Every structure is written in C-alpha cells, then in structure tokens.
Amino acid sequence: MPEPGQLPISNGERLRVAAIADVHATAAAKGQWREPFAEISHAADVLCLCGDLTNLGTRLEAESLAEDLRACAIPVMGVLGNHDYHSGQPDEVERVLRDAGVKFLEDEVHVVKGVGFAGVKGFCGGFDGRMLGAFGEPAIKAFVQEALDQALRLEHALHSLETDRTVVLLHYSPITETLSGEAESIYPFLGSSRLAETIDRFDEVRAVFHGHAHHGIYQGQTRKGIPVYNVAVPVPKPDGKAYALIEV
C-alpha cells in the first residue's frame, strides 16, 4: 500500500513531486523561500509552483522569488495565479521566472522521467449545477467565456501528452471539497468544476495540484476519483511542511 498522501503506481519509476502555491513573494522578503527550495531539491525530483507566486504581480517581486529559486536544483514547473496579474505585468513576471529556470505550462507541456505535466491558471465561475451560465450582459458572457477558455486550454494540453502518468497544475480549484473552511459564499470565486470535467476525461491524470483557497483543506478528489491537493501555503500538509510531497 502507498504511504499516506502518496499515490499508487502501476508502471514506471516513481517520481517524487513537490508542490506549493501562494508563496506571495515580496521584494522586502527576499530569501524567505531559499531554504525551503533547497530542502525540496533533496526531497523531490520536481517542484510545481501553483500560482500567486508574487503578491502584487510586479517585476521586483518576481526577481525576489527568482533569486530564491536559484537554491532549487531540480526541474521547476509553474502556472501563474490571480495575484500575478494584478499589476498588469504577467508576461514580465513570467519572463523573470523563466530566466530563473521555471517552465510555465500555460502554453506548453513537459515530461520528466516519463511523467507528463500540464497546467493552466484556471478561473472561477462556480461548481456543478450552480455554475454561472453565459446569459445576459456581455460582461457576464465574457466572464463565463474565460472559464471555458481555460478548460479548453487544459484539454488541449492534456491531449498533447502521450504519457501514461500525468500531473495537472492549476491555481483555481476544480472541486469544492478542498474549499471546505472557506466561506461558502465565495466558492464561485475560488474555482470552477469545468476544470474537473476536463480532467476526468483523461485516465492518465494521477494528481491535480491547486492553490488559491488559503482556508481550505489539503485533499479531495474529482467525481472520477482523481486525487486533488490544495497546496496553498497556509493549508496544513500531512508532514507539517509548507509544501506537499507525493509520488506518482
């Protein structure tokens, strides 16, 4: 049987995957994540960054995080979060972090030791029968279209992988289960089950990581039973670390 928090493996070499979200790096706190990233390099084979990498989405904040990431000696995959868009500089934030070695998954996929990685930021809009529909004002239709576009981008990425094991990175949640602890009134702004509907169409997906829900819980699953992990920094993890560590 797998250890608690780990996933069963059917074929291939086990890959140790660390994941963290909502580090909210600031220029004033340079060095805050250097030790954890160095520790992760010894504990894991891959590090996944699941959005809100900066606090206000500025270049200086991205540079602060990039400096800390130099302590990480393993491949790093990432997606942006809503905070990374706040100052209107998401491309600059991404560029700085790419220069530090982060491979962003919004427009590409990557494979490490036979395990595929795909991801998008995701978007909000609600869950199951209470999802917001594209009806009424143009602003509502545009809002819903963004959620649909994110799900379609994820579907395209997953189709492009030819691995028998896949890991999905998101910022917004695909399920309500990991939102438990947040006020139910804000659930529609924390994610969308359109993401889960896409994920459940792919048998190869072994784990899904997301952030954004600071007051949520660590683990849930999609309707199909795919494990979903809320890796936002404030969320308690099984071993008390700021990051999650599982095997796929």
C-alpha positions in Angstrom: 0.0 0.0 0.0 1.2 3.6 -0.7 2.2 5.8 2.3 -0.4 8.4 3.4 -0.5 11.2 0.9 1.1 9.2 -1.8 -0.5 7.7 -4.9 -0.4 4.1 -6.1 1.8 3.5 -9.1 1.1 0.9 -11.8 4.1 1.2 -14.1 7.4 3.1 -14.4 9.8 4.7 -12.0 8.3 6.6 -9.0 8.6 10.4 -9.4 8.7 12.5 -6.2 6.7 15.6 -6.8 6.7 18.7 -4.5 4.1 21.3 -5.0 3.4 24.7 -3.4 1.1 27.6 -4.1 0.5 31.2 -2.8 4.1 32.0 -1.7 3.2 35.7 -2.4 6.8 36.7 -2.8 7.6 40.4 -2.0 10.7 42.4 -2.6 11.1 43.1 1.1 11.2 39.4 2.0 14.0 38.3 -0.3 15.4 35.0 0.9 12.2 33.8 2.6 11.9 30.7 0.3 15.6 29.9 -0.2 15.8 27.3 2.5 12.5 25.6 1.6 13.5 25.4 -2.0 16.9 23.9 -1.1 15.2 21.4 1.1 12.8 20.5 -1.7 15.7 19.8 -4.0 16.8 17.0 -1.7 13.3 15.6 -1.1 11.8 15.7 -4.6 12.5 15.2 -8.3 10.3 18.0 -9.5 8.9 21.2 -7.9 5.4 22.5 -9.0 4.5 26.2 -8.4 0.7 26.6 -8.5 0.2 30.3 -8.8 0.2 33.5 -6.7 4.0 33.4 -7.0 4.1 37.2 -6.3 2.0 39.4 -4.0 1.1 42.2 -6.4 2.4 40.9 -9.7 5.5 43.2 -10.0 8.9 42.6 -11.6 10.7 43.3 -8.3 8.6 40.6 -6.5 9.4 38.2 -9.3 13.1 39.0 -9.1 12.9 38.3 -5.3 11.4 34.9 -5.9 13.8 34.2 -8.8 16.8 34.7 -6.5 15.4 32.2 -4.0 14.7 29.7 -6.8 18.4 29.6 -7.5 18.6 27.3 -4.5 16.4 24.8 -6.3 18.5 22.2 -8.2 15.6 20.2 -9.7 13.2 21.0 -12.6 10.5 23.6 -11.7 7.1 23.7 -13.4 4.6 26.5 -12.8 1.4 28.4 -13.6 0.5 31.9 -12.6 -2.2 33.0 -10.2 -4.6 35.9 -10.0 -2.1 38.0 -7.9 0.5 37.6 -10.6 -1.9 39.6 -12.9 -2.7 42.4 -10.5 -0.2 45.0 -11.8 -0.8 44.2 -15.4 2.7 42.6 -15.8 2.1 38.9 -16.0 4.4 38.5 -19.0 7.2 40.3 -17.2 6.6 38.1 -14.1 6.8 35.0 -16.2 9.8 36.2 -18.1 11.8 36.8 -14.9 10.9 33.4 -13.5 11.6 31.7 -16.8 15.1 33.1 -16.7 15.4 31.5 -13.2 14.5 28.1 -14.7 10.8 27.9 -14.3 9.0 26.1 -17.1 5.5 27.6 -17.4 2.7 25.2 -18.5 0.1 27.7 -19.8 1.2 27.2 -23.4 3.3 24.0 -23.3 3.7 20.7 -21.6 6.7 18.9 -20.2 7.8 15.4 -19.4 10.1 14.3 -16.6 11.1 10.7 -16.3 8.0 9.5 -18.2 5.5 11.7 -16.2 3.7 14.4 -18.1 3.0 17.9 -16.7 0.2 20.1 -18.0 -1.4 23.2 -16.4 -3.3 26.4 -16.7 -4.2 29.1 -14.2 -7.9 28.2 -14.4 -10.7 30.6 -13.5 -13.7 31.0 -11.3 -17.4 30.6 -12.1 -18.9 28.1 -9.7 -19.4 24.3 -9.4 -21.7 21.6 -10.7 -25.3 22.7 -11.2 -24.6 26.2 -9.8 -22.0 27.3 -12.4 -22.6 30.7 -13.9 -24.1 30.5 -17.4 -23.3 32.7 -20.4 -26.6 34.6 -20.3 -27.4 38.3 -20.1 -24.9 41.1 -20.3 -21.8 41.0 -22.4 -19.7 41.2 -19.2 -21.3 38.0 -17.8 -20.7 36.2 -21.1 -17.1 37.3 -21.2 -16.6 36.1 -17.6 -18.0 32.7 -18.5 -16.0 32.5 -21.7 -12.8 33.0 -19.7 -13.7 29.9 -17.6 -14.5 27.9 -20.8 -11.2 29.1 -22.5 -9.1 27.9 -19.5 -10.8 24.5 -19.5 -10.2 24.2 -23.3 -6.6 25.1 -23.0 -6.1 22.4 -20.3 -7.9 19.9 -22.6 -5.6 20.7 -25.5 -2.5 20.4 -23.3 -3.7 17.0 -21.9 -4.4 15.7 -25.4 -0.9 16.7 -26.5 0.8 14.4 -23.9 1.5 10.8 -24.7 2.5 9.7 -21.2 0.7 7.1 -19.1 1.0 9.3 -16.0 0.1 13.0 -15.9 0.2 15.7 -13.3 -2.1 18.8 -13.6 -1.2 22.2 -12.2 -3.9 24.8 -11.5 -4.3 27.9 -9.4 -8.1 27.9 -9.1 -9.7 24.8 -7.6 -11.5 22.2 -9.8 -13.6 20.9 -6.9 -15.5 22.2 -3.8 -14.1 19.5 -1.4 -10.7 21.3 -0.9 -12.5 24.6 -0.3 -14.0 23.4 3.0 -13.2 26.0 5.6 -13.7 28.9 3.2 -17.0 30.9 3.3 -19.4 29.1 1.0 -20.5 32.5 -0.4 -17.1 32.8 -2.1 -16.9 29.3 -3.5 -17.8 30.6 -7.0 -14.8 32.9 -7.0 -12.3 30.1 -5.9 -12.7 27.8 -8.9 -14.9 26.0 -11.4 -15.9 22.4 -11.9 -15.4 23.0 -15.6 -11.8 22.2 -14.9 -12.7 18.9 -13.1 -14.9 17.9 -16.0 -12.0 18.3 -18.4 -9.6 16.4 -16.0 -11.9 13.5 -15.6 -11.9 12.8 -19.3 -8.2 11.7 -19.1 -7.4 8.4 -17.5 -3.7 9.3 -17.3 -4.1 12.0 -14.7 -2.7 10.8 -11.4 -2.7 14.0 -9.4 -4.0 17.6 -9.5 -2.5 20.5 -7.6 -4.1 23.9 -7.0 -3.9 26.8 -4.6 -5.9 30.0 -4.1 -8.0 28.6 -1.2 -6.0 29.7 1.8 -8.5 28.5 4.3 -9.4 25.2 2.6 -8.3 21.7 3.2 -5.4 19.7 1.8 -7.0 16.8 -0.1 -10.1 15.9 -2.1 -11.0 14.1 -5.3 -12.8 14.6 -8.6 -16.1 12.7 -9.3 -14.0 10.1 -11.1 -11.7 9.7 -8.0 -8.6 11.6 -9.2 -6.7 13.0 -6.1 -6.8 16.8 -5.8 -4.4 18.6 -3.5 -4.8 22.2 -2.3 -1.1 23.2 -1.8 -1.7 26.9 -0.8 1.0 27.7 1.8 -1.4 28.3 4.7 -3.2 25.0 4.3 -1.8 22.3 6.7 0.0 19.5 5.0 0.4 15.9 6.4 4.0 16.4 7.4 3.7 20.0 8.6 5.8 21.4 5.7 4.7 24.5 3.6 4.8 22.2 0.5 3.2 18.9 -0.4 5.2 15.9 -1.4 3.7 12.9 -3.2 4.8 10.2 -5.5 3.3 9.5 -8.9 
